[in-house]
Amino acid sequence: MQTNFTLAQLADPDTAESEKILRNCVHCGFCTATCPTYTLLGDELDSPRGRIYLLKDMLEKGRPATAKVVKHIDRCLSCLSCMTTCPSGVHYMHLVDHGRKYIEETYRRPLPERMLRWILAFVLPSPWRFRLALLGAYFAKPFAGIMPGRLKGLVAMAPSEVRPPSKVDRPQVFAAQGQRRARVALMTGCAQKVLAPEINESTVRLLTRHGVEVVVAKGAGCCGALVHHMGKESPALESAKANIAAWKRELEGEGLDAVIINASGCGTTVKDYGFMLREESDWREPAETIAALTKDVTEFLDGLKLPPAEEPAELTVAYHSACSMQHGQQIRREPKALLTAAGFAVKDVPEGHLCCGSAGTYNLMQPEIAGQLKARKISNIESTKPDIIATGNIGCMTQIGSGTGIPVVHTVELLDWATGGPKPRALAAGE
């Protein structure tokens, strides 16, 4: 794609990077075949190619974002399916992230949208604020029907139970059982440990049972993805720096073999820390070091070569590969291989490349499109007639679980159960 940026524009690092990305695009349209919003809406501007044209025009002209541009960029899920499909290596993720930052700086949204985005950015990255918000939503559920617009949806999506914080999430070290094979830092996250604290608990049990010492580092918290994808760059970088500093202390102390992430959306972002902080000389090198150490929990477990299950559960598992797992991190084989070795019959989901509609805060900000994608995903999953649905991302678990009676669990919960841990909470609840 030919570009026409001025030298002054290219002096901006973000613009220079976007110009390189734009030049890689050859207009082939392969991305349209796998884009969820184009599949649903059939609008070229709701395809990656269409959004690339919109972003190119906006950035080249240096003009404030228009309502038209914002509408179609907001509809992008950042599922990154287009990057898997693209034969030219167009790094759409970095381009759309730049576009969102530019929109945040140049476009004034209507008041209701500004309020919603402020609430989400203020509440979700903070576990204690999120827990308080869920408690409030729980008591507001009877009145959801008379609430306006998206507030109704926010309240309706709140879980029926808000559990207390898990002891696992406090800064501490969990000793390996038997001979120590590795030492890792576990990112406990933000929203996940409020919605499903059992995921971190299962992760710690599973890793320590197989000879891995696990440290929950003091000072680590939200990965920054939620605000990053809203174009709010400063708080995103603050979160990244806090995590890098926390894990760097452990790395320089007793050492780390990996930083383990059990929410694939977070993993995609942490693995991109080196790029996010590329222009900050004091942070570039440690950011690149941490990004290189980061592994999804299934990626790490696959390298440990776990022993096969002694007593297979003989249950059929539909494995839903989160977009951030299969497209963001290009991890596809490992989770299914681990589940199969653990004794489960694993089935692929038809149209597995399409997003479930969760996409961070997308289901809260674009509920209509998210609802259509959820219905499509659940129909495809249920067609495989599974006993259990497994996935590696809390957003997908929440989204899919809100529309089906089939238990939805994290992959590590099944692996923990198969190797001596307790039955996953979602399965025990159905007995």
C-alpha positions as CSV (number, residue, x, y, z in Angstrom):
1,M,0.0,0.0,0.0
2,Q,1.4,3.4,-1.0
3,T,1.5,6.0,1.8
4,N,1.9,9.8,1.8
5,F,3.1,10.8,5.3
6,T,5.2,13.9,5.7
7,L,8.7,13.7,7.3
8,A,7.3,15.7,10.3
9,Q,4.6,13.0,10.8
10,L,7.1,10.2,10.5
11,A,9.1,11.8,13.3
12,D,6.4,10.5,15.6
13,P,7.4,6.9,16.5
14,D,3.8,5.6,16.5
15,T,3.1,7.1,13.1
16,A,6.4,5.7,11.7
17,E,5.5,2.3,12.9
18,S,2.0,2.5,11.4
19,E,3.4,3.6,8.1
20,K,5.6,0.5,7.9
21,I,2.5,-1.7,8.7
22,L,0.4,0.1,6.1
23,R,3.0,-0.5,3.4
24,N,2.9,-4.2,4.0
25,C,-0.8,-4.4,3.1
26,V,-1.4,-5.5,-0.5
27,H,-5.3,-5.1,-0.5
28,C,-5.7,-8.9,-1.0
29,G,-8.8,-9.2,1.2
30,F,-7.9,-12.6,2.7
31,C,-8.6,-11.0,6.1
32,T,-12.2,-10.4,5.3
33,A,-12.9,-14.1,5.1
34,T,-12.0,-14.6,8.8
35,C,-13.2,-11.3,10.3
36,P,-16.1,-11.8,12.7
37,T,-17.7,-8.4,12.2
38,Y,-17.4,-8.6,8.4
39,T,-18.9,-12.1,8.6
40,L,-21.9,-10.8,10.6
41,L,-22.4,-7.3,9.0
42,G,-21.0,-7.7,5.5
43,D,-19.7,-4.1,5.5
44,E,-16.3,-3.5,4.0
45,L,-15.6,-0.9,6.6
46,D,-16.2,-3.5,9.3
47,S,-13.4,-5.7,7.9
48,P,-9.7,-5.3,8.6
49,R,-9.0,-4.0,5.1
50,G,-11.7,-1.4,5.4
51,R,-10.5,-0.3,8.8
52,I,-6.9,-0.1,7.4
53,Y,-8.2,2.4,4.8
54,L,-10.0,4.4,7.4
55,L,-6.9,4.6,9.7
56,K,-4.6,5.4,6.8
57,D,-6.8,8.3,5.7
58,M,-7.1,9.6,9.2
59,L,-3.4,9.4,10.1
60,E,-2.1,10.7,6.8
61,K,-4.4,13.8,6.9
62,G,-3.6,14.3,10.6
63,R,-7.2,15.2,11.2
64,P,-9.3,14.5,14.3
65,A,-11.1,11.2,14.3
66,T,-14.7,11.4,12.9
67,A,-17.8,9.7,14.2
68,K,-17.6,7.3,11.1
69,V,-14.1,6.2,11.8
70,V,-14.8,5.8,15.5
71,K,-17.9,3.7,14.8
72,H,-16.0,1.1,12.7
73,I,-12.8,1.0,14.8
74,D,-15.0,0.6,18.0
75,R,-16.6,-2.4,16.3
76,C,-13.2,-4.2,15.9
77,L,-12.9,-6.9,18.5
78,S,-9.1,-7.0,18.3
79,C,-9.5,-10.8,17.9
80,L,-6.5,-10.7,15.5
81,S,-7.9,-13.4,13.3
82,C,-6.9,-11.2,10.4
83,M,-3.2,-11.5,11.4
84,T,-3.4,-15.3,11.3
85,T,-4.9,-15.1,7.8
86,C,-2.8,-12.3,6.3
87,P,-0.2,-13.6,3.8
88,S,1.8,-10.3,4.0
89,G,2.5,-10.1,7.7
90,V,0.5,-6.9,8.3
91,H,0.7,-6.3,12.1
92,Y,-2.9,-5.1,12.4
93,M,-2.7,-5.2,16.3
94,H,-0.2,-2.4,16.5
95,L,-1.9,-0.4,13.8
96,V,-5.4,-0.5,15.5
97,D,-3.9,0.1,18.9
98,H,-2.3,3.3,17.5
99,G,-5.6,4.2,15.9
100,R,-7.4,3.8,19.2
101,K,-4.8,6.0,21.0
102,Y,-5.3,8.6,18.3
103,I,-9.0,8.5,18.6
104,E,-8.8,8.9,22.4
105,E,-6.7,12.0,21.9
106,T,-8.7,13.7,19.1
107,Y,-12.3,12.6,19.5
108,R,-14.9,13.7,22.1
109,R,-17.4,10.9,22.6
110,P,-21.0,11.5,23.7
111,L,-21.4,11.8,27.5
112,P,-22.9,8.3,28.1
113,E,-20.0,6.7,26.2
114,R,-17.4,8.7,28.1
115,M,-19.0,7.7,31.4
116,L,-19.2,4.0,30.5
117,R,-15.6,3.9,29.4
118,W,-14.4,5.8,32.5
119,I,-16.3,3.4,34.7
120,L,-14.8,0.3,33.0
121,A,-11.3,1.8,33.1
122,F,-11.6,2.8,36.7
123,V,-13.3,-0.4,38.0
124,L,-12.1,-3.5,36.1
125,P,-8.3,-3.2,36.6
126,S,-8.8,-2.9,40.4
127,P,-9.8,-6.1,42.1
128,W,-11.2,-4.4,45.2
129,R,-13.2,-1.9,43.2
130,F,-14.4,-4.6,40.8
131,R,-15.6,-6.7,43.8
132,L,-17.5,-3.8,45.3
133,A,-19.1,-3.1,41.9
134,L,-20.2,-6.7,41.6
135,L,-21.7,-6.6,45.0
136,G,-23.6,-3.5,44.1
137,A,-24.8,-5.0,40.8
138,Y,-25.9,-8.1,42.7
139,F,-28.3,-6.1,44.8
140,A,-29.4,-4.1,41.8
141,K,-30.3,-7.2,39.7
142,P,-34.1,-7.1,40.6
143,F,-34.2,-3.6,39.1
144,A,-32.2,-4.3,35.9
145,G,-35.3,-4.3,33.7
146,I,-36.0,-0.6,34.4
147,M,-32.4,0.6,34.0
148,P,-31.3,2.6,31.0
149,G,-29.3,1.3,28.0
150,R,-26.0,-0.4,28.7
151,L,-26.3,-0.1,32.5
152,K,-29.0,-2.7,32.2
153,G,-26.6,-5.0,30.5
154,L,-23.8,-4.4,33.0
155,V,-26.1,-5.3,35.9
156,A,-27.5,-8.3,34.1
157,M,-24.0,-9.8,33.4
158,A,-23.0,-9.6,37.1
159,P,-22.5,-13.1,38.7
160,S,-25.1,-14.4,41.2
161,E,-22.3,-14.9,43.7
162,V,-19.3,-12.7,44.7
163,R,-16.7,-14.7,46.5
164,P,-14.1,-13.4,48.9
165,P,-10.4,-12.9,47.8
166,S,-8.3,-16.1,47.6
167,K,-5.3,-16.5,49.9
168,V,-3.4,-17.7,46.8
169,D,-3.4,-14.2,45.3
170,R,-1.4,-12.6,48.1
171,P,2.3,-11.9,47.5
172,Q,4.1,-15.1,48.6
173,V,6.1,-18.1,47.5
174,F,4.7,-21.6,47.0
175,A,7.3,-24.3,47.3
176,A,7.7,-27.0,44.7
177,Q,6.7,-30.6,45.7
178,G,9.7,-32.9,45.4
179,Q,12.8,-31.8,43.5
180,R,12.5,-28.3,42.1
181,R,12.4,-28.2,38.3
182,A,11.8,-24.5,37.8
183,R,10.9,-21.3,39.5
184,V,8.2,-19.0,37.9
185,A,6.2,-15.9,38.7
186,L,2.5,-16.2,38.4
187,M,0.5,-13.2,37.2
188,T,-2.7,-13.3,39.3
189,G,-4.4,-10.6,37.3
190,C,-7.3,-8.4,38.1
191,A,-10.9,-9.3,36.9
192,Q,-10.1,-13.1,36.8
193,K,-9.2,-13.4,40.5
194,V,-12.5,-11.7,41.4
195,L,-14.7,-13.7,38.9
196,A,-13.0,-17.1,39.2
197,P,-10.4,-17.3,42.0
198,E,-10.2,-21.1,41.5
199,I,-8.2,-20.6,38.3
200,N,-5.2,-19.3,40.2
201,E,-5.6,-21.9,42.9
202,S,-5.6,-24.7,40.3
203,T,-2.6,-23.2,38.6
204,V,-0.6,-23.1,41.8
205,R,-1.5,-26.6,42.7
206,L,-0.8,-28.0,39.3
207,L,2.6,-26.3,39.0
208,T,3.9,-27.1,42.5
209,R,2.7,-30.7,42.2
210,H,5.0,-31.0,39.2
211,G,8.1,-29.5,40.8
212,V,7.7,-25.8,40.0
213,E,8.2,-23.2,42.6
214,V,5.6,-20.4,42.2
215,V,6.1,-16.8,43.3
216,V,3.3,-14.2,43.5
217,A,5.4,-11.0,43.2
218,K,4.6,-8.0,45.3
219,G,3.6,-5.0,43.2
220,A,2.4,-7.0,40.2
221,G,-1.2,-6.5,39.1
222,C,-3.3,-5.8,36.0
223,C,-1.5,-6.3,32.7
224,G,-2.9,-3.0,31.3
225,A,-4.8,-4.6,28.4
226,L,-8.2,-3.3,29.3
227,V,-7.2,0.3,29.2
228,H,-4.7,-0.2,26.4
229,H,-7.4,-1.4,24.0
230,M,-9.5,1.7,25.0
231,G,-6.7,3.9,23.7
232,K,-5.7,5.0,27.3
233,E,-2.0,4.7,26.9
234,S,-0.7,6.3,30.1
235,P,-2.5,3.9,32.6
236,A,-1.6,1.0,30.4
237,L,2.1,1.8,30.5
238,E,1.9,2.4,34.3
239,S,0.5,-1.1,34.7
240,A,3.2,-2.6,32.5
241,K,6.0,-0.8,34.4
242,A,4.6,-2.0,37.7
243,N,4.6,-5.6,36.5
244,I,8.1,-5.4,35.0
245,A,9.5,-3.9,38.1
246,A,7.9,-6.6,40.3
247,W,9.1,-9.5,38.2
248,K,12.6,-7.9,37.6
249,R,13.1,-7.9,41.3
250,E,12.4,-11.7,41.4
251,L,14.5,-12.2,38.3
252,E,17.5,-10.5,39.9
253,G,16.9,-12.2,43.2
254,E,16.4,-15.9,43.2
255,G,15.8,-15.9,39.4
256,L,12.9,-16.9,37.2
257,D,12.5,-19.4,34.5
258,A,9.2,-17.9,33.2
259,V,6.4,-15.5,33.9
260,I,3.2,-17.6,33.8
261,I,-0.1,-16.1,32.5
262,N,-3.3,-18.1,32.8
263,A,-5.5,-15.5,31.0
264,S,-4.6,-15.5,27.3
265,G,-5.7,-11.9,26.8
266,C,-3.2,-10.8,29.4
267,G,-0.6,-13.0,27.9
268,T,-0.9,-11.4,24.5
269,T,-0.3,-8.0,26.1
270,V,2.5,-8.9,28.4
271,K,4.3,-10.5,25.5
272,D,4.0,-7.2,23.7
273,Y,5.6,-5.1,26.6
274,G,8.8,-4.8,24.6
275,F,7.0,-3.0,21.8
276,M,4.8,-0.9,24.1
277,L,7.9,0.5,25.9
278,R,10.3,0.6,22.9
279,E,10.7,4.4,23.1
280,E,11.5,4.5,26.8
281,S,15.2,3.9,27.2
282,D,15.0,3.0,30.9
283,W,12.3,0.4,30.3
284,R,13.0,-1.0,26.9
285,E,15.5,-3.7,27.9
286,P,13.7,-5.0,31.0
287,A,10.4,-4.9,29.1
288,E,11.9,-7.1,26.3
289,T,13.4,-9.4,28.9
290,I,10.0,-9.9,30.7
291,A,8.2,-10.3,27.4
292,A,10.6,-13.0,26.3
293,L,10.1,-14.9,29.6
294,T,6.3,-14.8,29.4
295,K,4.5,-18.0,28.7
296,D,0.9,-19.1,28.7
297,V,0.4,-21.7,31.4
298,T,-0.3,-24.4,28.8
299,E,2.8,-23.4,26.8
300,F,4.9,-23.8,29.9
301,L,3.3,-27.1,31.0
302,D,3.8,-28.6,27.5
303,G,7.5,-28.1,28.0
304,L,7.4,-29.9,31.4
305,K,6.2,-33.1,29.7
306,L,3.6,-34.0,32.3
307,P,2.9,-37.7,33.0
308,P,-0.3,-39.1,31.4
309,A,-3.4,-39.4,33.7
310,E,-3.6,-42.7,35.5
311,E,-7.4,-42.8,35.6
312,P,-8.8,-41.0,32.5
313,A,-12.0,-39.1,33.2
314,E,-13.7,-40.3,30.0
315,L,-15.4,-37.0,29.4
316,T,-15.7,-35.2,26.1
317,V,-14.3,-31.7,26.1
318,A,-15.0,-29.0,23.6
319,Y,-11.9,-26.9,23.5
320,H,-12.6,-23.2,22.7
321,S,-9.4,-21.6,21.7
322,A,-9.6,-17.9,22.7
323,C,-8.7,-15.4,20.0
324,S,-5.8,-14.1,22.1
325,M,-4.5,-17.7,22.4
326,Q,-4.7,-18.9,18.8
327,H,-4.3,-15.5,17.0
328,G,-2.6,-13.3,19.6
329,Q,0.0,-15.8,20.8
330,Q,-0.3,-18.4,18.0
331,I,-0.8,-21.2,20.6
332,R,-3.0,-24.0,19.2
333,R,-1.6,-27.4,19.8
334,E,-0.5,-27.3,23.4
335,P,-3.8,-27.0,25.3
336,K,-5.4,-29.8,23.3
337,A,-2.4,-32.0,23.6
338,L,-2.3,-31.6,27.4
339,L,-6.0,-32.3,27.7
340,T,-5.8,-35.4,25.5
341,A,-2.8,-36.7,27.5
342,A,-4.8,-36.1,30.7
343,G,-7.4,-38.5,29.5
344,F,-10.1,-36.3,28.0
345,A,-11.7,-36.8,24.6
346,V,-11.0,-33.4,23.0
347,K,-13.2,-32.0,20.2
348,D,-12.6,-29.0,18.0
349,V,-15.3,-26.4,17.7
350,P,-16.7,-25.6,14.2
351,E,-15.8,-22.1,13.1
352,G,-13.2,-22.1,15.8
353,H,-11.4,-19.1,14.4
354,L,-14.3,-16.8,15.1
355,C,-14.5,-14.8,18.3
356,C,-17.1,-15.5,21.0
357,G,-17.8,-11.8,21.4
358,S,-16.2,-11.3,24.8
359,A,-13.0,-9.5,23.6
360,G,-12.1,-7.7,26.9
361,T,-14.8,-5.1,27.4
362,Y,-16.3,-5.5,23.9
363,N,-19.4,-7.4,25.2
364,L,-20.1,-4.4,27.5
365,M,-19.5,-1.7,24.9
366,Q,-20.9,-3.5,21.8
367,P,-23.6,-5.8,23.3
368,E,-25.6,-6.4,20.1
369,I,-22.7,-7.7,18.0
370,A,-21.2,-9.5,21.0
371,G,-24.6,-11.2,21.6
372,Q,-24.8,-12.4,18.0
373,L,-21.2,-13.8,18.1
374,K,-22.0,-15.5,21.5
375,A,-25.1,-17.2,20.1
376,R,-23.1,-18.4,17.0
377,K,-20.3,-19.7,19.2
378,I,-22.5,-21.5,21.6
379,S,-24.5,-23.1,18.7
380,N,-21.2,-24.4,17.2
381,I,-20.0,-25.7,20.6
382,E,-23.2,-27.4,21.5
383,S,-23.2,-29.2,18.1
384,T,-20.2,-31.2,19.3
385,K,-22.3,-32.5,22.2
386,P,-19.5,-32.1,24.9
387,D,-19.7,-32.8,28.6
388,I,-17.5,-29.8,29.3
389,I,-16.3,-26.7,27.6
390,A,-12.6,-25.8,28.3
391,T,-10.8,-22.5,27.4
392,G,-7.9,-20.5,28.6
393,N,-9.4,-17.0,29.0
394,I,-11.7,-15.7,31.7
395,G,-13.5,-13.4,29.3
396,C,-14.5,-16.3,27.1
397,M,-15.5,-18.4,30.1
398,T,-17.8,-15.6,31.3
399,Q,-19.3,-14.9,27.8
400,I,-19.9,-18.5,26.8
401,G,-21.0,-19.5,30.3
402,S,-23.8,-16.9,30.3
403,G,-25.5,-18.6,27.4
404,T,-25.2,-22.4,27.9
405,G,-25.9,-25.0,30.6
406,I,-22.8,-26.9,29.7
407,P,-20.1,-26.4,32.4
408,V,-17.3,-24.0,31.3
409,V,-13.9,-24.4,33.0
410,H,-10.4,-23.3,32.5
411,T,-8.0,-25.7,30.9
412,V,-5.8,-25.8,34.1
413,E,-8.7,-26.8,36.2
414,L,-9.1,-30.0,34.2
415,L,-5.4,-30.6,34.2
416,D,-5.3,-30.1,38.0
417,W,-8.2,-32.5,38.5
418,A,-6.7,-35.1,36.2
419,T,-3.4,-35.1,38.2
420,G,-4.8,-35.3,41.7
421,G,-6.5,-31.9,42.4
422,P,-10.1,-31.4,43.3
423,K,-13.0,-31.6,40.8
424,P,-13.5,-28.2,39.1
425,R,-16.1,-26.0,40.9
426,A,-18.3,-25.8,37.8
427,L,-18.5,-29.6,37.5
428,A,-19.0,-30.2,41.2
429,A,-21.9,-27.6,41.3
430,G,-23.8,-29.7,38.7
431,E,-23.8,-32.9,40.7
